[in-house]
Amino acid sequence: MKIISGTLKGRTIKGYDIEGTRPTMDRVKESLFGTIQNNVRESIVLDLFAGSGNLGFEAISNGAKFCYFNDHNRKCTSLIDKNIELFLIKEQTKVLNLDYKKALKYFSDNKIKFNLIFLDPPYKNDCLNDVVNYIYDNNLLEKEGIIVCETSALYLNISCYEKIKEKKYGDKYITIYKNNL
């Protein structure tokens, strides 16, 4: 798995084969970043269920100011740390090894807000509606900020943000929401 565009283009991301993760395929990532490219530069990013960190690394490569990577799996966060060292981007990142609920509380308690949030939980974990509602209730998404959700089925019931795009890629759906409030 490689970073497909930006300043880190061509770099290999370690961790694509960690059990329980399913990194976003390159063609999906290319289409996604083509859609959100105007929201990436100078943004503060959250990759909440980071896995390999694939989406967060792509955001940093494309001009994001800072990325918070979080994953509950210690093997994932260890490999993300190794990739950060290899890519020389330590000053642009912070890695958390927390359950997603504790991570969201950490951001809320520390008044950290995001311009771009990636939500790609394990497909067996049906938590996206709750996560997005928590983000909304705790004002974690900046005005004009976007949330990118990756799911195996269209089961999202999100009304607090405007849905701006939804697309199926093989067996997964990418849905993008924007904070227009």
BALOBA-1460 file (C-alpha; in Angstrom, 3 decimals):
// residues 181
<rec num="1" residu="m" x="0.000" y="0.000" z="0.000"/>
<rec num="2" residu="k" x="1.424" y="3.353" z="-1.042"/>
<rec num="3" residu="i" x="0.660" y="7.022" z="-0.631"/>
<rec num="4" residu="i" x="-0.811" y="7.969" z="-4.001"/>
<rec num="5" residu="s" x="-0.345" y="11.750" z="-4.194"/>
<rec num="6" residu="g" x="1.282" y="14.793" z="-2.641"/>
<rec num="7" residu="t" x="4.655" y="15.299" z="-1.009"/>
<rec num="8" residu="l" x="4.904" y="11.698" z="0.247"/>
<rec num="9" residu="k" x="3.723" y="10.148" z="-3.032"/>
<rec num="10" residu="g" x="5.107" y="6.675" z="-3.617"/>
<rec num="11" residu="r" x="6.060" y="5.987" z="0.009"/>
<rec num="12" residu="t" x="5.038" y="2.545" z="1.244"/>
<rec num="13" residu="i" x="2.792" y="2.396" z="4.305"/>
<rec num="14" residu="k" x="3.596" y="-0.489" z="6.635"/>
<rec num="15" residu="g" x="0.653" y="-2.182" z="8.307"/>
<rec num="16" residu="y" x="-1.706" y="-2.983" z="5.452"/>
<rec num="17" residu="d" x="-1.865" y="-6.625" z="6.592"/>
<rec num="18" residu="i" x="-2.772" y="-6.183" z="10.273"/>
<rec num="19" residu="e" x="-5.486" y="-8.623" z="11.265"/>
<rec num="20" residu="g" x="-8.855" y="-6.912" z="11.666"/>
<rec num="21" residu="t" x="-8.028" y="-3.988" z="9.366"/>
<rec num="22" residu="r" x="-9.004" y="-3.422" z="5.743"/>
<rec num="23" residu="p" x="-7.134" y="-0.464" z="4.267"/>
<rec num="24" residu="t" x="-8.962" y="1.705" z="1.766"/>
<rec num="25" residu="m" x="-8.049" y="0.566" z="-1.751"/>
<rec num="26" residu="d" x="-5.955" y="2.929" z="-3.856"/>
<rec num="27" residu="r" x="-8.670" y="3.541" z="-6.461"/>
<rec num="28" residu="v" x="-11.165" y="4.420" z="-3.721"/>
<rec num="29" residu="k" x="-8.612" y="6.634" z="-1.982"/>
<rec num="30" residu="e" x="-7.800" y="8.401" z="-5.268"/>
<rec num="31" residu="s" x="-11.472" y="9.111" z="-5.952"/>
<rec num="32" residu="l" x="-12.091" y="10.200" z="-2.363"/>
<rec num="33" residu="f" x="-9.167" y="12.630" z="-2.274"/>
<rec num="34" residu="g" x="-10.197" y="14.004" z="-5.661"/>
<rec num="35" residu="t" x="-13.562" y="14.844" z="-4.093"/>
<rec num="36" residu="i" x="-12.226" y="16.377" z="-0.865"/>
<rec num="37" residu="q" x="-9.009" y="17.988" z="-2.174"/>
<rec num="38" residu="n" x="-10.232" y="21.527" z="-1.403"/>
<rec num="39" residu="n" x="-10.828" y="20.535" z="2.236"/>
<rec num="40" residu="v" x="-7.425" y="18.982" z="2.942"/>
<rec num="41" residu="r" x="-4.847" y="21.777" z="2.700"/>
<rec num="42" residu="e" x="-4.072" y="23.400" z="6.090"/>
<rec num="43" residu="s" x="-6.702" y="21.227" z="7.801"/>
<rec num="44" residu="i" x="-6.661" y="19.606" z="11.225"/>
<rec num="45" residu="v" x="-7.498" y="15.940" z="10.593"/>
<rec num="46" residu="l" x="-8.791" y="13.096" z="12.731"/>
<rec num="47" residu="d" x="-8.366" y="9.492" z="11.580"/>
<rec num="48" residu="l" x="-10.426" y="7.980" z="14.413"/>
<rec num="49" residu="f" x="-10.273" y="4.277" z="13.488"/>
<rec num="50" residu="a" x="-6.877" y="4.656" z="11.847"/>
<rec num="51" residu="g" x="-5.793" y="1.043" z="11.242"/>
<rec num="52" residu="s" x="-2.674" y="1.522" z="9.099"/>
<rec num="53" residu="g" x="-3.150" y="5.306" z="9.065"/>
<rec num="54" residu="n" x="-3.622" y="5.173" z="5.301"/>
<rec num="55" residu="l" x="-6.135" y="8.043" z="5.072"/>
<rec num="56" residu="g" x="-4.367" y="10.267" z="7.597"/>
<rec num="57" residu="f" x="-1.032" y="9.830" z="5.830"/>
<rec num="58" residu="e" x="-2.637" y="10.704" z="2.502"/>
<rec num="59" residu="a" x="-4.091" y="13.864" z="4.091"/>
<rec num="60" residu="i" x="-0.678" y="14.922" z="5.482"/>
<rec num="61" residu="s" x="0.883" y="14.246" z="2.075"/>
<rec num="62" residu="n" x="-1.732" y="16.514" z="0.483"/>
<rec num="63" residu="g" x="-1.127" y="19.490" z="2.751"/>
<rec num="64" residu="a" x="-3.009" y="18.859" z="5.999"/>
<rec num="65" residu="k" x="-1.512" y="20.895" z="8.816"/>
<rec num="66" residu="f" x="-1.875" y="18.220" z="11.513"/>
<rec num="67" residu="c" x="-3.340" y="14.727" z="11.884"/>
<rec num="68" residu="y" x="-4.495" y="12.887" z="14.989"/>
<rec num="69" residu="f" x="-4.353" y="9.125" z="14.465"/>
<rec num="70" residu="n" x="-6.318" y="6.928" z="16.865"/>
<rec num="71" residu="d" x="-6.738" y="3.190" z="16.994"/>
<rec num="72" residu="h" x="-7.552" y="0.850" z="19.876"/>
<rec num="73" residu="n" x="-5.225" y="-1.840" z="18.454"/>
<rec num="74" residu="r" x="-1.708" y="-1.359" z="19.861"/>
<rec num="75" residu="k" x="-0.168" y="-3.110" z="16.836"/>
<rec num="76" residu="c" x="-1.783" y="-0.495" z="14.566"/>
<rec num="77" residu="t" x="-0.580" y="2.502" z="16.571"/>
<rec num="78" residu="s" x="2.916" y="1.033" z="16.835"/>
<rec num="79" residu="l" x="3.139" y="0.729" z="13.036"/>
<rec num="80" residu="i" x="1.684" y="4.228" z="12.581"/>
<rec num="81" residu="d" x="4.456" y="5.539" z="14.873"/>
<rec num="82" residu="k" x="7.059" y="3.710" z="12.761"/>
<rec num="83" residu="n" x="5.649" y="5.177" z="9.536"/>
<rec num="84" residu="i" x="5.627" y="8.678" z="11.070"/>
<rec num="85" residu="e" x="9.335" y="8.279" z="11.872"/>
<rec num="86" residu="l" x="10.102" y="6.987" z="8.361"/>
<rec num="87" residu="f" x="8.158" y="9.825" z="6.709"/>
<rec num="88" residu="l" x="9.731" y="12.493" z="8.991"/>
<rec num="89" residu="i" x="6.347" y="13.994" z="9.930"/>
<rec num="90" residu="k" x="6.402" y="13.689" z="13.729"/>
<rec num="91" residu="e" x="5.735" y="17.423" z="14.233"/>
<rec num="92" residu="q" x="2.519" y="17.128" z="12.182"/>
<rec num="93" residu="t" x="1.028" y="14.173" z="14.036"/>
<rec num="94" residu="k" x="-0.185" y="12.754" z="17.323"/>
<rec num="95" residu="v" x="-0.999" y="9.076" z="17.842"/>
<rec num="96" residu="l" x="-3.514" y="7.885" z="20.427"/>
<rec num="97" residu="n" x="-4.140" y="4.278" z="21.439"/>
<rec num="98" residu="l" x="-7.661" y="4.605" z="22.860"/>
<rec num="99" residu="d" x="-11.119" y="3.160" z="22.487"/>
<rec num="100" residu="y" x="-12.961" y="5.516" z="20.119"/>
<rec num="101" residu="k" x="-15.287" y="6.759" z="22.895"/>
<rec num="102" residu="k" x="-12.330" y="7.709" z="25.094"/>
<rec num="103" residu="a" x="-10.617" y="9.357" z="22.128"/>
<rec num="104" residu="l" x="-13.686" y="11.484" z="21.367"/>
<rec num="105" residu="k" x="-13.921" y="12.479" z="25.025"/>
<rec num="106" residu="y" x="-10.213" y="13.421" z="24.958"/>
<rec num="107" residu="f" x="-10.805" y="15.736" z="21.995"/>
<rec num="108" residu="s" x="-13.900" y="17.230" z="23.592"/>
<rec num="109" residu="d" x="-12.182" y="17.763" z="26.965"/>
<rec num="110" residu="n" x="-9.206" y="19.407" z="25.244"/>
<rec num="111" residu="k" x="-11.393" y="21.553" z="22.936"/>
<rec num="112" residu="i" x="-9.768" y="20.121" z="19.804"/>
<rec num="113" residu="k" x="-11.803" y="20.722" z="16.653"/>
<rec num="114" residu="f" x="-11.314" y="19.274" z="13.189"/>
<rec num="115" residu="n" x="-11.717" y="20.343" z="9.585"/>
<rec num="116" residu="l" x="-11.650" y="16.768" z="8.288"/>
<rec num="117" residu="i" x="-12.641" y="13.545" z="10.071"/>
<rec num="118" residu="f" x="-12.225" y="10.034" z="8.685"/>
<rec num="119" residu="l" x="-14.540" y="7.401" z="10.183"/>
<rec num="120" residu="d" x="-13.827" y="3.866" z="9.033"/>
<rec num="121" residu="p" x="-14.679" y="1.583" z="11.984"/>
<rec num="122" residu="p" x="-14.586" y="-2.202" z="11.785"/>
<rec num="123" residu="y" x="-17.660" y="-3.137" z="9.777"/>
<rec num="124" residu="k" x="-18.978" y="-5.296" z="12.639"/>
<rec num="125" residu="n" x="-18.987" y="-2.195" z="14.852"/>
<rec num="126" residu="d" x="-22.266" y="-0.390" z="14.138"/>
<rec num="127" residu="c" x="-21.278" y="2.861" z="15.856"/>
<rec num="128" residu="l" x="-21.140" y="5.534" z="13.134"/>
<rec num="129" residu="n" x="-24.474" y="7.156" z="13.940"/>
<rec num="130" residu="d" x="-23.453" y="7.495" z="17.595"/>
<rec num="131" residu="v" x="-19.970" y="8.763" z="16.695"/>
<rec num="132" residu="v" x="-21.295" y="11.435" z="14.333"/>
<rec num="133" residu="n" x="-23.912" y="12.531" z="16.861"/>
<rec num="134" residu="y" x="-21.194" y="12.816" z="19.539"/>
<rec num="135" residu="i" x="-19.084" y="14.916" z="17.168"/>
<rec num="136" residu="y" x="-22.081" y="17.172" z="16.551"/>
<rec num="137" residu="d" x="-23.192" y="17.395" z="20.206"/>
<rec num="138" residu="n" x="-19.652" y="18.268" z="21.328"/>
<rec num="139" residu="n" x="-18.897" y="20.685" z="18.481"/>
<rec num="140" residu="l" x="-15.803" y="18.805" z="17.261"/>
<rec num="141" residu="l" x="-16.250" y="19.665" z="13.572"/>
<rec num="142" residu="e" x="-15.382" y="23.168" z="12.380"/>
<rec num="143" residu="k" x="-17.861" y="25.109" z="10.245"/>
<rec num="144" residu="e" x="-17.462" y="23.905" z="6.633"/>
<rec num="145" residu="g" x="-15.618" y="20.828" z="7.966"/>
<rec num="146" residu="i" x="-16.312" y="17.405" z="6.501"/>
<rec num="147" residu="i" x="-16.725" y="13.875" z="7.777"/>
<rec num="148" residu="v" x="-15.891" y="10.897" z="5.554"/>
<rec num="149" residu="c" x="-17.638" y="7.648" z="6.534"/>
<rec num="150" residu="e" x="-16.719" y="4.260" z="5.101"/>
<rec num="151" residu="t" x="-19.266" y="1.480" z="5.599"/>
<rec num="152" residu="s" x="-20.250" y="-1.918" z="4.235"/>
<rec num="153" residu="a" x="-23.913" y="-0.950" z="3.884"/>
<rec num="154" residu="l" x="-26.068" y="2.145" z="3.763"/>
<rec num="155" residu="y" x="-27.376" y="2.204" z="7.298"/>
<rec num="156" residu="l" x="-26.411" y="5.710" z="8.330"/>
<rec num="157" residu="n" x="-29.143" y="7.867" z="9.803"/>
<rec num="158" residu="i" x="-27.361" y="11.192" z="10.083"/>
<rec num="159" residu="s" x="-29.335" y="14.415" z="9.906"/>
<rec num="160" residu="c" x="-27.133" y="16.845" z="11.846"/>
<rec num="161" residu="y" x="-24.844" y="17.444" z="8.830"/>
<rec num="162" residu="e" x="-25.512" y="17.808" z="5.121"/>
<rec num="163" residu="k" x="-24.780" y="14.735" z="3.015"/>
<rec num="164" residu="i" x="-22.777" y="16.000" z="0.039"/>
<rec num="165" residu="k" x="-21.784" y="12.726" z="-1.633"/>
<rec num="166" residu="e" x="-22.407" y="9.026" z="-1.422"/>
<rec num="167" residu="k" x="-20.788" y="6.451" z="-3.670"/>
<rec num="168" residu="k" x="-20.468" y="2.670" z="-3.767"/>
<rec num="169" residu="y" x="-17.062" y="1.098" z="-4.457"/>
<rec num="170" residu="g" x="-17.356" y="-2.677" z="-4.745"/>
<rec num="171" residu="d" x="-18.566" y="-3.853" z="-1.338"/>
<rec num="172" residu="k" x="-18.137" y="-0.523" z="0.482"/>
<rec num="173" residu="y" x="-19.804" y="2.857" z="0.570"/>
<rec num="174" residu="i" x="-18.159" y="6.228" z="1.072"/>
<rec num="175" residu="t" x="-20.486" y="8.932" z="2.401"/>
<rec num="176" residu="i" x="-19.312" y="12.509" z="2.915"/>
<rec num="177" residu="y" x="-21.030" y="14.974" z="5.245"/>
<rec num="178" residu="k" x="-20.418" y="18.699" z="5.609"/>
<rec num="179" residu="n" x="-21.001" y="21.048" z="8.523"/>
<rec num="180" residu="n" x="-22.974" y="23.869" z="6.908"/>
<rec num="181" residu="l" x="-24.471" y="25.101" z="10.173"/>
